[in-house]
């Protein structure tokens, strides 16, 4: 069945649908010798070129998925004019596909990131309609009063609209700094930090520990990745409303951090 060009290309690991839509608008894609336009549908039998490179119309592509424990101080974009380290620097190189990050974390936020070569999976996981939970461990200055916790659960008006926690509970700590666990169903930019600022406190450490059914493993060191497979992978495809692919690519090689330790 024909489907939109950006969806067809995303399913083959060329990028996210949003990225590919930008390529179409920029005239970088042609179909059967004509520059493609937004809204065009393809079946895969056409001659499709991206920047002059022929894209094979394989019925099913062997996709990969990884999880990473992002370190604080690392950016989530592919390139940075300031030359700061990127999470993409640590990922294994691919041939004919590219890694797509499922959402981002800001510079100083650490924890769980999901990467996939399946653009359709990434698009569905990030779409607001997915309603996937994101869980964070946060350390703040001071202790939140019960009425403030209730206010966060009811919702707070931010500059880009209302936001609320599904759950927020104390998680230990003593003295000046206290830990909390917060669960949200959205991924707006700096949403956790802005919620805390709105109630008069500041986050001094923030870690994402869960995205949907995927948990951050306790034994995964900062800056390293691991293959996503088995039940967590199946649950992730199910949450996106997609069948799990029958074909899977071979496991990726060890992350750079692992290779560095092995050379010692």
N, C-alpha and C positions, 0 to 999 in steps of 0.2 A: 504494500500500500504506500503511495507517495506520501512524503512528509516534508515539512519545511526544511529548507537547505541548512539553516543553522542548527536545527535539531539533529539532522542526519550527520553533519560533520562533527558535532559535539559527541555523539555516540561513538565516533571512531577516534576519540582522544585528541582531536585537533585543538581543543580549547573549550571554554565555557560558551554557552549560547550567547551571552552578552558580548563576549570578545568577538565571536564570529559575526554577529550582527554589525559590529563596528568595521570588521574587514569587508563585509558586503557593501556597507555605505561608502567605504573608501575605494571601492572598485578593484579590490585585490583578488576577487574570486570570479571565475568564468565557468559557464556551463554550456557545453556544446558550442564553444567558440564565441559566446556572447557574454558580456559583463553581466553578472548576476544582480538581481534587485531583491530588496526585502519582500518577503511574501512568496517567493518562488518555491515550488515544491519539486522534489526529485524522488526517483525510485532507486537510484544507485546504478542504473544502466547507462547513465549519461557520462560524458567525458567532463570531469570536474577538475579544475586546476585552481590551486591556491598559490599565489605568487609564482605562477608558471609551473608548479610542481603537480604532477598527476596524483590524484587521490584514488586509491583502489577502493572498489565497491564491495569489499568482503561482507558477507551476510552477518558474520559475528566476529567481533574483535576480542582478542584476549586482553582483558583489562587488568590493571593492578590497583591496589589500594594500600596505603600506609597510614600509620599513626606516628606522630612525633611528639616528644616532650619538648616544646619550645622553651628556650632559655630567655630570661629577661635581657633586654638590650639588643635583640635581634629583630630585624624588620620582616614583614610578611609580603613585601613586594619583590618582584624579580630584580629590579635595578634601583639603585639609590644614588642621586647626584652627590651625596655626601660620602659615598663609599662605605657605608656601614654594612656589617655582615647581614646576609639574608638567609631565611630558612631554606630557600631553594639551593643555596650553595652546598648544603649537606645531602641533598637527595641524589639517588643514582641516576646516571644519564640514561636517556631513552632514545630509541631510534623509531622515528615515524609517529611518535606520540609525545605528549607533554603532560607534566604534572599540573593539576588544578587544585588549588587550596579551597577547602570547604569553609568559607568564612575566613576571618582574620582575627588576630589578636594585636592590640596596640604594642608599642615598643617595649614598655616595661611590664607587660602582662606575660606570664609564663603558662605552661601547661599544654593541654591537649589540642593538637591540630590533626585534621584528617586530610589526606591527599589522595586523589584518584586520577586515573587517566580517562575515566568515563564522564564525559561532559554532561550527559543527561542526568546521571546520578548526582553530580555536584549541583546542578541547577535546581533539582527538586529538593535536595537537602537544605539549600539556602533560601528557598522561596518561603515567604511568610506563611503561606497556606499549610506548610508542613507541620507547623506548631511543635517542632521538636524542642525538647527541653535542653537547656544549657545549665550546667551546674558549676558553681565557682566556690573556691575557698578564699576568703578575704580576711586580711588582718587590718584593723582600723585603729585609730587613736581614740581611746575611750570606750565606753560601754553604751549600747543603745537601750534606751528605756523601753518598757513594754508598749507604751503608746506610739513610739516611733516605729517599732517593728510592725505594729498593726497598720500604721500609716503607709508603710512600704508595701504591705500586702494589699491594701485597698487601692493604692495607686497615687502617683505624684505627677503633677503637670510639669513637664520639661519644655525646653524651648522648641523642640520638634514634636511635641505631642505628649499625651499621657503615657506613663510606664508603670508597671507593677511587678512585684515578685510573686511567683506562685507560692514559694516558701522561703522563709529566712529564719534561721535558728542559730542560737549561740553554739560555738564549737570549741570552747576552752580559751585558755590564756589567763594571765593575771597581770596586775600592775597596770601600766599605761596602755598596753596593746592587747586587744581582744580579737579572737578569731570567730568568724561566722560562716555558715554555709548558706548560699543563695541559689535559688533555682528560677530561671527565666524561660520564657518561650519566644524570645526575640534576640537579635544580634546587632542592634543598632550600635553605632560607633561610640565607644567608651561608656556604654550604658550603665555598667556597675559603678564606675567611678562617679558618673554624673548623679546617679541616685544617691550615693553617699554624700556628695557635696550638697545636694538639695536638702538633706536633713542635718547639715552642719558638721560633718566629719570628713575625714580624709582617709583614703585607702593607701596604706604603705606597702602592702604586698597583695598580689592577686594572681590566682592560679585557676585555670579552667580544668576541672577534673572529670567532666562528662559532657558528651554531645550525643543526645539521643540515647541509643543503647550502648554506645562505645564509652568505656571507662579508660582513664589514664592509668596504666599499670604502675604500681608502686616501685617496681624494680627497673623501670626504664629511665636511664640517666638523662639529665638535661642535655638537649641538643642532639639526641639520637632518635632513630626511627625503628619501627618494627612493622612487619607485614600484618595487615588486617585480613583475617581469614576466619573460617569456621562459623560458629554461631553469631559472633558480633557482625561479621560481614553480611550474613544472611539477614539478620535483623535490620541492618542499615538499608539494604535493598528493599526489604519489606516496608520499612518506614517511608521510603520514597515512592512506594507503589509500583516498584519495578521487579521483574523476575530476576533472581540471581543468575548471572551468566554461567553457562555450562562449562565454558572454557576459561581457564585462568592462566595468566602468564607465569613463568618460573619465578620463584622468590627472588627479591632484589638482593644485591650484595650488601654486606655489613655497612653501617654508617661510618663516616670518616672517624668519628670518635672511637668506634670499635677497632678500626684498622690501625689507628694510632697506638692504642693500647697493645694490640697484637704484635706491633713492631718493637716494643720495648723489651 
